[in-house]
Amino acid sequence: MNGGENMRKLPIVVLAALALPVQAATPEPAYMPGVWSLGDTKNCEAGPAWVFLADGYYAEVTLPDKGPSATGLWKDEGNAIAYTHSHMPFPDMMAANEMKRLTVEERTPDKLVTKNYRGVARVFHRCPAGSLKAPAGQAAH
């Protein structure tokens, strides 16, 4: 048998594993999806927060139960959080948004210290899952 015939006989799982890139031993960034209070001190009971959704969207809310005041797309780039930003009621909804970045200066699983594109510090603190409540009169999200 030649080399080509041997490759054809390898199980698909083995072939897929061979195609995976080799990664350096770098720590994974903190898992971003969830509710993050915004401010120098953690305040998950009341105040501004960003809700990072696993599908790449985020919403700016006021805890515990005020709906979104802005939304956008986000992507964790490791050394920065790339994001777009649109304020409600979205007059520019169909226009392309400029991608901005929060430069990561410190990162732990529960705290993210960043600077925005203007150099202003933005500190995020992870909140428990139940921090965002349904508005009064609404049974659930």
N, CA and C atoms as an extended XYZ file, in Angstrom:
423
Properties=species:S:1:pos:R:3:atomname:S:1:resname:S:1:resid:I:1 pbc="F F F"
N         0.833       -1.192        0.000 N   MET     1
C         0.000        0.000        0.000 CA  MET     1
C         0.864        1.236        0.000 C   MET     1
N         0.393        2.245       -0.710 N   ASN     2
C         1.142        3.505       -0.677 CA  ASN     2
C         0.535        4.430        0.372 C   ASN     2
N         1.149        5.597        0.567 N   GLY     3
C         0.698        6.545        1.596 CA  GLY     3
C        -0.722        7.023        1.382 C   GLY     3
N        -1.128        7.235        0.137 N   GLY     4
C        -2.482        7.705       -0.157 CA  GLY     4
C        -3.533        6.703        0.245 C   GLY     4
N        -3.255        5.419       -0.005 N   GLU     5
C        -4.206        4.381        0.380 CA  GLU     5
C        -4.331        4.317        1.901 C   GLU     5
N        -3.220        4.478        2.612 N   ASN     6
C        -3.270        4.453        4.076 CA  ASN     6
C        -4.124        5.598        4.604 C   ASN     6
N        -3.987        6.780        4.022 N   MET     7
C        -4.773        7.937        4.468 CA  MET     7
C        -6.257        7.691        4.255 C   MET     7
N        -6.620        7.045        3.152 N   ARG     8
C        -8.033        6.788        2.876 CA  ARG     8
C        -8.627        5.818        3.882 C   ARG     8
N        -7.811        4.995        4.510 N   LYS     9
C        -8.309        4.005        5.455 CA  LYS     9
C        -8.377        4.528        6.889 C   LYS     9
N        -7.823        5.714        7.149 N   LEU    10
C        -7.897        6.275        8.494 CA  LEU    10
C        -9.330        6.692        8.805 C   LEU    10
N        -9.779        6.451       10.025 N   PRO    11
C       -11.123        6.905       10.394 CA  PRO    11
C       -11.220        8.431       10.279 C   PRO    11
N       -12.412        8.911       10.017 N   ILE    12
C       -12.647       10.349        9.862 CA  ILE    12
C       -12.238       11.114       11.106 C   ILE    12
N       -12.450       10.541       12.279 N   VAL    13
C       -12.093       11.218       13.529 CA  VAL    13
C       -10.601       11.489       13.578 C   VAL    13
N        -9.805       10.515       13.155 N   VAL    14
C        -8.349       10.683       13.145 CA  VAL    14
C        -7.963       11.769       12.146 C   VAL    14
N        -8.576       11.773       10.985 N   LEU    15
C        -8.281       12.804        9.982 CA  LEU    15
C        -8.633       14.188       10.508 C   LEU    15
N        -9.765       14.304       11.183 N   ALA    16
C       -10.161       15.594       11.743 CA  ALA    16
C        -9.163       16.043       12.797 C   ALA    16
N        -8.687       15.125       13.623 N   ALA    17
C        -7.711       15.478       14.656 CA  ALA    17
C        -6.408       15.948       14.026 C   ALA    17
N        -6.017       15.338       12.934 N   LEU    18
C        -4.791       15.753       12.253 CA  LEU    18
C        -4.908       17.167       11.695 C   LEU    18
N        -6.115       17.602       11.374 N   ALA    19
C        -6.333       18.923       10.791 CA  ALA    19
C        -6.381       20.032       11.835 C   ALA    19
N        -6.478       19.683       13.122 N   LEU    20
C        -6.560       20.699       14.167 CA  LEU    20
C        -5.229       21.408       14.322 C   LEU    20
N        -5.251       22.733       14.447 N   PRO    21
C        -3.993       23.451       14.649 CA  PRO    21
C        -3.437       23.183       16.042 C   PRO    21
N        -2.140       23.194       16.152 N   VAL    22
C        -1.490       23.036       17.446 CA  VAL    22
C        -1.520       24.387       18.132 C   VAL    22
N        -2.017       24.447       19.372 N   GLN    23
C        -2.133       25.699       20.099 CA  GLN    23
C        -1.084       25.768       21.191 C   GLN    23
N        -0.533       26.951       21.377 N   ALA    24
C         0.409       27.179       22.462 CA  ALA    24
C        -0.326       27.100       23.788 C   ALA    24
N         0.389       26.833       24.847 N   ALA    25
C        -0.215       26.727       26.175 CA  ALA    25
C        -0.469       28.115       26.745 C   ALA    25
N        -1.504       28.783       26.227 N   THR    26
C        -1.888       30.094       26.746 CA  THR    26
C        -3.196       29.949       27.485 C   THR    26
N        -3.374       30.692       28.556 N   PRO    27
C        -4.631       30.570       29.305 CA  PRO    27
C        -5.809       31.052       28.475 C   PRO    27
N        -6.919       30.363       28.634 N   GLU    28
C        -8.147       30.764       27.953 CA  GLU    28
C        -8.683       32.051       28.576 C   GLU    28
N        -9.248       32.957       27.763 N   PRO    29
C        -9.858       34.149       28.357 CA  PRO    29
C       -11.067       33.757       29.202 C   PRO    29
N       -11.401       34.613       30.141 N   ALA    30
C       -12.567       34.355       30.997 CA  ALA    30
C       -13.799       34.200       30.121 C   ALA    30
N       -14.685       33.313       30.510 N   TYR    31
C       -15.922       33.100       29.767 CA  TYR    31
C       -16.789       34.342       29.908 C   TYR    31
N       -17.084       35.015       28.821 N   MET    32
C       -17.749       36.312       28.854 CA  MET    32
C       -19.264       36.279       29.005 C   MET    32
N       -19.992       35.360       28.359 N   PRO    33
C       -21.454       35.453       28.450 CA  PRO    33
C       -21.950       35.525       29.883 C   PRO    33
N       -22.919       36.418       30.092 N   GLY    34
C       -23.503       36.609       31.405 CA  GLY    34
C       -23.755       38.081       31.664 C   GLY    34
N       -24.155       38.384       32.886 N   VAL    35
C       -24.460       39.755       33.307 CA  VAL    35
C       -23.231       40.316       34.007 C   VAL    35
N       -22.779       41.496       33.587 N   TRP    36
C       -21.612       42.158       34.159 CA  TRP    36
C       -22.005       43.571       34.576 C   TRP    36
N       -21.892       43.867       35.892 N   SER    37
C       -22.157       45.240       36.342 CA  SER    37
C       -21.019       46.126       35.868 C   SER    37
N       -21.330       47.370       35.642 N   LEU    38
C       -20.355       48.324       35.121 CA  LEU    38
C       -20.092       49.385       36.177 C   LEU    38
N       -18.830       49.549       36.563 N   GLY    39
C       -18.461       50.543       37.558 CA  GLY    39
C       -17.231       50.100       38.339 C   GLY    39
N       -16.673       51.020       39.108 N   ASP    40
C       -15.471       50.701       39.875 CA  ASP    40
C       -15.719       49.634       40.931 C   ASP    40
N       -16.923       49.593       41.470 N   THR    41
C       -17.257       48.576       42.469 CA  THR    41
C       -18.377       47.694       41.935 C   THR    41
N       -18.391       46.456       42.367 N   LYS    42
C       -19.416       45.507       41.935 CA  LYS    42
C       -20.756       45.897       42.526 C   LYS    42
N       -21.777       46.004       41.676 N   ASN    43
C       -23.119       46.303       42.142 CA  ASN    43
C       -24.111       45.548       41.272 C   ASN    43
N       -24.444       44.355       41.693 N   CYS    44
C       -25.349       43.508       40.919 CA  CYS    44
C       -26.804       43.662       41.340 C   CYS    44
N       -27.074       44.540       42.303 N   GLU    45
C       -28.451       44.756       42.747 CA  GLU    45
C       -29.107       45.903       41.977 C   GLU    45
N       -28.348       46.923       41.629 N   ALA    46
C       -28.905       48.087       40.924 CA  ALA    46
C       -27.786       48.799       40.184 C   ALA    46
N       -28.115       49.351       39.037 N   GLY    47
C       -27.134       50.129       38.300 CA  GLY    47
C       -26.879       49.592       36.905 C   GLY    47
N       -25.979       50.246       36.178 N   PRO    48
C       -25.718       49.867       34.792 CA  PRO    48
C       -25.005       48.518       34.687 C   PRO    48
N       -25.342       47.787       33.640 N   ALA    49
C       -24.723       46.487       33.388 CA  ALA    49
C       -24.765       46.195       31.896 C   ALA    49
N       -23.865       45.343       31.472 N   TRP    50
C       -23.899       44.801       30.113 CA  TRP    50
C       -24.219       43.324       30.235 C   TRP    50
N       -25.120       42.844       29.379 N   VAL    51
C       -25.454       41.430       29.312 CA  VAL    51
C       -24.841       40.895       28.021 C   VAL    51
N       -23.780       40.086       28.164 N   PHE    52
C       -23.114       39.478       27.011 CA  PHE    52
C       -23.790       38.145       26.732 C   PHE    52
N       -24.368       38.005       25.556 N   LEU    53
C       -25.046       36.771       25.172 CA  LEU    53
C       -24.076       35.877       24.405 C   LEU    53
N       -24.241       34.574       24.534 N   ALA    54
C       -23.327       33.618       23.920 CA  ALA    54
C       -23.348       33.676       22.393 C   ALA    54
N       -24.401       34.227       21.806 N   ASP    55
C       -24.487       34.279       20.344 CA  ASP    55
C       -23.814       35.509       19.737 C   ASP    55
N       -23.116       36.316       20.561 N   GLY    56
C       -22.383       37.451       20.026 CA  GLY    56
C       -23.102       38.780       20.103 C   GLY    56
N       -24.264       38.825       20.734 N   TYR    57
C       -24.971       40.084       20.951 CA  TYR    57
C       -24.784       40.516       22.404 C   TYR    57
N       -24.960       41.794       22.673 N   TYR    58
C       -24.977       42.277       24.052 CA  TYR    58
C       -26.042       43.353       24.167 C   TYR    58
N       -26.470       43.597       25.402 N   ALA    59
C       -27.436       44.657       25.683 CA  ALA    59
C       -26.978       45.420       26.909 C   ALA    59
N       -27.102       46.732       26.857 N   GLU    60
C       -26.844       47.568       28.029 CA  GLU    60
C       -28.171       47.724       28.753 C   GLU    60
N       -28.180       47.380       30.029 N   VAL    61
C       -29.393       47.413       30.835 CA  VAL    61
C       -29.105       48.143       32.142 C   VAL    61
N       -30.154       48.376       32.906 N   THR    62
C       -30.017       48.870       34.279 CA  THR    62
C       -30.604       47.812       35.188 C   THR    62
N       -29.767       47.273       36.067 N   LEU    63
C       -30.223       46.250       37.008 CA  LEU    63
C       -31.104       46.881       38.061 C   LEU    63
N       -32.121       46.204       38.533 N   PRO    64
C       -32.380       44.800       38.306 CA  PRO    64
C       -33.322       44.500       37.139 C   PRO    64
N       -34.124       45.472       36.655 N   ASP    65
C       -35.200       45.083       35.730 CA  ASP    65
C       -35.499       46.069       34.611 C   ASP    65
N       -34.611       47.014       34.327 N   LYS    66
C       -34.884       47.952       33.241 CA  LYS    66
C       -34.322       47.392       31.937 C   LYS    66
N       -35.148       47.396       30.911 N   GLY    67
C       -34.783       46.829       29.618 CA  GLY    67
C       -33.623       47.539       28.955 C   GLY    67
N       -33.250       47.074       27.770 N   PRO    68
C       -32.055       47.596       27.102 CA  PRO    68
C       -32.165       49.066       26.702 C   PRO    68
N       -31.070       49.776       26.893 N   SER    69
C       -30.965       51.159       26.411 CA  SER    69
C       -30.085       51.217       25.186 C   SER    69
N       -29.288       50.157       24.967 N   ALA    70
C       -28.425       50.046       23.793 CA  ALA    70
C       -28.121       48.569       23.571 C   ALA    70
N       -27.808       48.232       22.344 N   THR    71
C       -27.427       46.857       22.011 CA  THR    71
C       -26.322       46.894       20.966 C   THR    71
N       -25.778       45.734       20.698 N   GLY    72
C       -24.760       45.628       19.659 CA  GLY    72
C       -24.240       44.216       19.562 C   GLY    72
N       -23.202       44.082       18.773 N   LEU    73
C       -22.492       42.821       18.615 CA  LEU    73
C       -21.218       42.894       19.429 C   LEU    73
N       -20.708       41.764       19.892 N   TRP    74
C       -19.441       41.743       20.614 CA  TRP    74
C       -18.653       40.495       20.238 C   TRP    74
N       -17.337       40.604       20.395 N   LYS    75
C       -16.451       39.473       20.147 CA  LYS    75
C       -15.241       39.611       21.057 C   LYS    75
N       -14.907       38.539       21.760 N   ASP    76
C       -13.738       38.522       22.642 CA  ASP    76
C       -12.509       38.235       21.788 C   ASP    76
N       -11.604       39.186       21.708 N   GLU    77
C       -10.376       39.033       20.927 CA  GLU    77
C        -9.166       38.740       21.830 C   GLU    77
N        -9.416       38.462       23.097 N   GLY    78
C        -8.330       38.173       24.030 CA  GLY    78
C        -7.790       39.437       24.667 C   GLY    78
N        -7.105       40.267       23.891 N   ASN    79
C        -6.556       41.513       24.435 CA  ASN    79
C        -7.513       42.686       24.263 C   ASN    79
N        -8.668       42.430       23.685 N   ALA    80
C        -9.684       43.474       23.501 CA  ALA    80
C       -11.054       42.818       23.331 C   ALA    80
N       -12.079       43.601       23.675 N   ILE    81
C       -13.462       43.196       23.396 CA  ILE    81
C       -13.932       44.112       22.271 C   ILE    81
N       -14.143       43.545       21.091 N   ALA    82
C       -14.644       44.320       19.953 CA  ALA    82
C       -16.160       44.398       20.071 C   ALA    82
N       -16.727       45.567       19.739 N   TYR    83
C       -18.175       45.719       19.871 CA  TYR    83
C       -18.695       46.809       18.934 C   TYR    83
N       -19.976       46.682       18.603 N   THR    84
C       -20.708       47.744       17.924 CA  THR    84
C       -21.671       48.312       18.953 C   THR    84
N       -22.316       49.423       18.620 N   HIS    85
C       -23.150       50.071       19.639 CA  HIS    85
C       -24.278       50.850       18.963 C   HIS    85
N       -25.509       50.565       19.354 N   SER    86
C       -26.670       51.300       18.865 CA  SER    86
C       -27.582       51.617       20.044 C   SER    86
N       -27.951       52.887       20.199 N   HIS    87
C       -28.876       53.289       21.255 CA  HIS    87
C       -30.304       53.073       20.793 C   HIS    87
N       -31.174       52.761       21.735 N   MET    88
C       -32.603       52.622       21.450 CA  MET    88
C       -33.133       53.990       21.063 C   MET    88
N       -34.058       54.158       20.188 N   PRO    89
C       -34.857       53.156       19.480 CA  PRO    89
C       -34.271       52.736       18.138 C   PRO    89
N       -32.994       52.799       17.966 N   PHE    90
C       -32.277       52.294       16.798 CA  PHE    90
C       -32.607       52.992       15.483 C   PHE    90
N       -32.443       54.314       15.403 N   PRO    91
C       -32.699       54.990       14.128 CA  PRO    91
C       -31.718       54.546       13.035 C   PRO    91
N       -30.561       54.040       13.434 N   ASP    92
C       -29.550       53.610       12.466 CA  ASP    92
C       -29.479       52.093       12.324 C   ASP    92
N       -30.590       51.416       12.639 N   MET    93
C       -30.604       49.962       12.692 CA  MET    93
C       -30.106       49.297       11.413 C   MET    93
N       -30.408       49.832       10.271 N   MET    94
C       -30.036       49.203        9.010 CA  MET    94
C       -28.674       49.676        8.496 C   MET    94
N       -28.035       50.597        9.200 N   ALA    95
C       -26.717       51.083        8.788 CA  ALA    95
C       -25.624       50.264        9.479 C   ALA    95
N       -24.511       50.106        8.794 N   ALA    96
C       -23.381       49.386        9.388 CA  ALA    96
C       -22.821       50.201       10.551 C   ALA    96
N       -22.547       49.543       11.654 N   ASN    97
C       -21.976       50.207       12.828 CA  ASN    97
C       -20.469       50.074       12.827 C   ASN    97
N       -19.819       51.112       13.322 N   GLU    98
C       -18.365       51.086       13.451 CA  GLU    98
C       -17.973       50.123       14.568 C   GLU    98
N       -16.959       49.295       14.306 N   MET    99
C       -16.453       48.386       15.327 CA  MET    99
C       -15.529       49.173       16.248 C   MET    99
N       -15.823       49.126       17.542 N   LYS   100
C       -14.994       49.780       18.553 CA  LYS   100
C       -14.354       48.689       19.392 C   LYS   100
N       -13.409       49.072       20.247 N   ARG   101
C       -12.744       48.077       21.083 CA  ARG   101
C       -12.547       48.577       22.503 C   ARG   101
N       -12.762       47.667       23.444 N   LEU   102
C       -12.391       47.882       24.843 CA  LEU   102
C       -11.070       47.130       25.027 C   LEU   102
N        -9.988       47.840       25.244 N   THR   103
C        -8.687       47.217       25.435 CA  THR   103
C        -8.626       46.615       26.835 C   THR   103
N        -8.312       45.341       26.917 N   VAL   104
C        -8.276       44.635       28.195 CA  VAL   104
C        -6.958       44.926       28.905 C   VAL   104
N        -7.060       45.449       30.118 N   GLU   105
C        -5.878       45.727       30.930 CA  GLU   105
C        -5.710       44.707       32.051 C   GLU   105
N        -6.818       44.155       32.531 N   GLU   106
C        -6.792       43.136       33.585 CA  GLU   106
C        -7.989       42.234       33.366 C   GLU   106
N        -7.789       40.929       33.558 N   ARG   107
C        -8.876       39.982       33.327 CA  ARG   107
C        -8.799       38.848       34.331 C   ARG   107
N        -9.886       38.659       35.062 N   THR   108
C       -10.064       37.487       35.917 CA  THR   108
C       -11.442       36.930       35.569 C   THR   108
N       -11.794       35.748       36.059 N   PRO   109
C       -13.127       35.217       35.754 CA  PRO   109
C       -14.269       36.128       36.211 C   PRO   109
N       -14.026       36.974       37.241 N   ASP   110
C       -15.100       37.806       37.787 CA  ASP   110
C       -14.904       39.304       37.603 C   ASP   110
N       -13.812       39.718       36.975 N   LYS   111
C       -13.559       41.154       36.801 CA  LYS   111
C       -12.824       41.392       35.486 C   LYS   111
N       -13.234       42.461       34.828 N   LEU   112
C       -12.630       42.834       33.559 CA  LEU   112
C       -12.360       44.333       33.606 C   LEU   112
N       -11.088       44.720       33.561 N   VAL   113
C       -10.705       46.132       33.557 CA  VAL   113
C       -10.290       46.476       32.130 C   VAL   113
N       -10.974       47.460       31.547 N   THR   114
C       -10.727       47.824       30.151 CA  THR   114
C       -10.608       49.338       30.014 C   THR   114
N       -10.180       49.760       28.831 N   LYS   115
C       -10.241       51.168       28.436 CA  LYS   115
C       -10.942       51.219       27.091 C   LYS   115
N       -11.843       52.203       26.954 N   ASN   116
C       -12.551       52.309       25.684 CA  ASN   116
C       -11.686       53.035       24.649 C   ASN   116
N       -12.236       53.238       23.474 N   TYR   117
C       -11.491       53.849       22.374 CA  TYR   117
C       -11.089       55.287       22.657 C   TYR   117
N       -11.689       55.900       23.662 N   ARG   118
C       -11.320       57.265       24.062 CA  ARG   118
C       -10.339       57.271       25.239 C   ARG   118
N        -9.956       56.095       25.737 N   GLY   119
C        -9.041       55.994       26.865 CA  GLY   119
C        -9.710       56.038       28.219 C   GLY   119
N       -11.050       55.986       28.252 N   VAL   120
C       -11.801       56.027       29.506 CA  VAL   120
C       -11.907       54.606       30.073 C   VAL   120
N       -11.587       54.455       31.365 N   ALA   121
C       -11.656       53.147       32.022 CA  ALA   121
C       -13.094       52.646       32.104 C   ALA   121
N       -13.263       51.359       31.837 N   ARG   122
C       -14.542       50.665       31.986 CA  ARG   122
C       -14.244       49.386       32.755 C   ARG   122
N       -14.825       49.282       33.955 N   VAL   123
C       -14.595       48.115       34.801 CA  VAL   123
C       -15.892       47.318       34.876 C   VAL   123
N       -15.797       46.028       34.578 N   PHE   124
C       -16.940       45.125       34.613 CA  PHE   124
C       -16.735       44.100       35.724 C   PHE   124
N       -17.833       43.768       36.426 N   HIS   125
C       -17.815       42.756       37.480 CA  HIS   125
C       -18.899       41.730       37.164 C   HIS   125
N       -18.524       40.443       37.150 N   ARG   126
C       -19.508       39.392       36.856 CA  ARG   126
C       -20.558       39.333       37.958 C   ARG   126
N       -21.808       39.223       37.542 N   CYS   127
C       -22.932       39.122       38.476 CA  CYS   127
C       -23.508       37.708       38.443 C   CYS   127
N       -24.192       37.310       39.512 N   PRO   128
C       -24.853       36.004       39.508 CA  PRO   128
C       -25.927       35.946       38.420 C   PRO   128
N       -26.246       34.745       38.006 N   ALA   129
C       -27.193       34.537       36.906 CA  ALA   129
C       -28.542       35.211       37.122 C   ALA   129
N       -29.033       35.296       38.346 N   GLY   130
C       -30.359       35.865       38.599 CA  GLY   130
C       -30.381       37.366       38.792 C   GLY   130
N       -29.304       38.052       38.461 N   SER   131
C       -29.231       39.502       38.701 CA  SER   131
C       -30.182       40.312       37.841 C   SER   131
N       -30.427       39.867       36.642 N   LEU   132
C       -31.340       40.569       35.732 CA  LEU   132
C       -32.731       39.975       35.923 C   LEU   132
N       -33.660       40.818       36.340 N   LYS   133
C       -35.038       40.375       36.632 CA  LYS   133
C       -35.971       40.804       35.510 C   LYS   133
N       -37.083       40.112       35.397 N   ALA   134
C       -38.131       40.529       34.466 CA  ALA   134
C       -38.767       41.809       35.002 C   ALA   134
N       -39.171       42.729       34.116 N   PRO   135
C       -39.840       43.949       34.581 CA  PRO   135
C       -41.117       43.633       35.348 C   PRO   135
N       -41.505       44.538       36.220 N   ALA   136
C       -42.745       44.366       36.993 CA  ALA   136
C       -43.913       44.118       36.042 C   ALA   136
N       -44.735       43.157       36.371 N   GLY   137
C       -45.887       42.832       35.536 CA  GLY   137
C       -45.581       41.827       34.441 C   GLY   137
N       -44.332       41.444       34.295 N   GLN   138
C       -43.956       40.438       33.298 CA  GLN   138
C       -43.482       39.214       34.053 C   GLN   138
N       -44.053       38.057       33.754 N   ALA   139
C       -43.760       36.849       34.518 CA  ALA   139
C       -42.305       36.404       34.383 C   ALA   139
N       -41.758       36.463       33.180 N   ALA   140
C       -40.385       35.999       32.950 CA  ALA   140
C       -39.845       36.650       31.696 C   ALA   140
N       -38.565       36.440       31.459 N   HIS   141
C       -37.937       36.990       30.248 CA  HIS   141
C       -38.378       36.230       29.042 C   HIS   141
